[in-house]
Amino acid sequence: MLTLDYHPTGRHFLQIPGPSPVPDRILRAMSLPTIDHRGPEFGALGLKVLADIKKVFQTRHPVVIYPASGTGAWEAALSNVLSPGDAVLMYETGHFASLWHKMATRLGIKPEFLALPGTEHGVPVSWRRGVQPDLIEARLKADAQHQIKAVCVVHNETSTGVTSDIAAVRRAIDAARHPALLLVDSISGLASADYRHDEWGVDVTVSGSQKGLMLPPGMSFNALSPKALEASKTATLPKAFWAWDEIVEMNKGGYWPYTPNTNLLYGLSEACDMLLGQPGGLEAVFGRHRRWGEGVRAGVRAWGLQIQCADAAVYSPVLTGVLMPEGVDADAVRKLIYDRFDCSLGTGLGRVKGRMFRIGHLGDCNDLTLLAALAGCEMGLKLSGVKLAGSAVQAAMDYFAAHPAAQPLTQAA
Ligand SMILES: Cc1ncc(COP(=O)(O)O)c(C=O)c1O
């Protein structure tokens, strides 16, 4: 047993944008005994989760489930459809887009990184706005020889709090009449922000368990299109564990070619029941995240602090990035809030380290959880000497009280 110097009373406030808190109902489901992964009971579980997860991705096509973190599913997406030396177009929305770009280089493909130039308040402009489809369209139009094999973008950029318009990226590719595949990271968007794999013409969607699905880390996904499956037949980047073909084949019976993480699959089954069985369905799930985002942003504005996302059209329903005034170390503020109030906030990553912190508002959360998190932030900011124009707690209370949830927040157990 891991021993800590002390254990604070009450629940820890895990307000990072993933891993998000795991509901008791899912923890209980995962506590069932581990079963034979080649037995009949397992096959039924496998078929259920494989069917349910398609509904969450809004796809009719196969979804591959890996016992790996999201980073593994990034690698799987690239290595199944690309060959060494292939050109790919990526877009710099933040830290996670940058890590995927770095991975592409390490795998031996040739990524080109589009971005808006310049900085604002010491933050790269591109890290405050979504993917610009017109830049993608112009670059693809210039690629008359169709050298670019894939366009890779992050749907919900967890390092900044920006949710890009994926349907618009699809339209840009089509307007350029370019055959590139569209690969999307929705690791932190899926099951919180609206996401439609088929309707938006995505070829591979990458996702993970520890965000909107409300599961522990350790499981990740590739949702496929028929075009992606076709491309995988000729792609030559080395792959074995990640190769879709054997997994998709064995999944037809509800099994995997290796030992899957059985207890996380129990959890996934329960998470899908909760999300899909919610009155109002997935639209209600997206609606409650939008509302939480509105309430938290009303709070940040009341403090007089800058929201990192500078374009209201692409505010994330999953998290809000809060920029600190010049000279304030955001990580010192975070540490104080953690030490004094037992609340974890997301750190500034990569190019915004120390400049901002992130408040997660996703998954198993409610109005009062967010008000308490804002109270912890507000006390911590004041104790850190940050001048605040007003109270975020009051502003968020006013917002939540004036905007009742469209659907009940509770779910049948
Ligand atoms: C948008 C995004 N992409 C990729 C990753 C990497 O996933 P993992 O840490 O599960 O490997 C994360 C993790 O937070 C993420 O938020």
The ligand as a Tripos MOL2 file, in Angstrom:
@<TRIPOS>MOLECULE
LIG
   16    16     1     0     0
SMALL
NO_CHARGES

@<TRIPOS>ATOM
      1 C1         -5.2490   15.8510  -26.8480 C.3       1 LIG1
      2 C2         -4.3360   14.8000  -26.2750 C.ar      1 LIG1
      3 N1         -3.6100   14.0410  -27.1070 N.ar      1 LIG1
      4 C3         -2.7950   13.1080  -26.6480 C.ar      1 LIG1
      5 C4         -2.6410   12.8530  -25.3120 C.ar      1 LIG1
      6 C5         -1.7030   11.7900  -24.8440 C.3       1 LIG1
      7 O1         -2.4440   10.7610  -24.2670 O.3       1 LIG1
      8 P1         -1.8230    9.8040  -23.1150 P.3       1 LIG1
      9 O2         -1.2570   10.7180  -22.0720 O.co2     1 LIG1
     10 O3         -3.0220    9.0110  -22.6540 O.co2     1 LIG1
     11 O4         -0.7930    8.9710  -23.7510 O.co2     1 LIG1
     12 C6         -3.3630   13.6210  -24.4010 C.ar      1 LIG1
     13 C7         -3.2120   13.4090  -22.9530 C.2       1 LIG1
     14 O5         -3.6620   14.1960  -22.1390 O.2       1 LIG1
     15 C8         -4.2380   14.6170  -24.8900 C.ar      1 LIG1
     16 O6         -4.9560   15.3680  -24.0570 O.3       1 LIG1
@<TRIPOS>BOND
     1     1     2 1
     2     2     3 ar
     3     2    15 ar
     4     3     4 ar
     5     4     5 ar
     6     5     6 1
     7     5    12 ar
     8     6     7 1
     9     7     8 1
    10     8     9 2
    11     8    10 1
    12     8    11 1
    13    12    13 1
    14    12    15 ar
    15    13    14 2
    16    15    16 1
@<TRIPOS>SUBSTRUCTURE
     1 LIG1         1 GROUP 0 **** ****
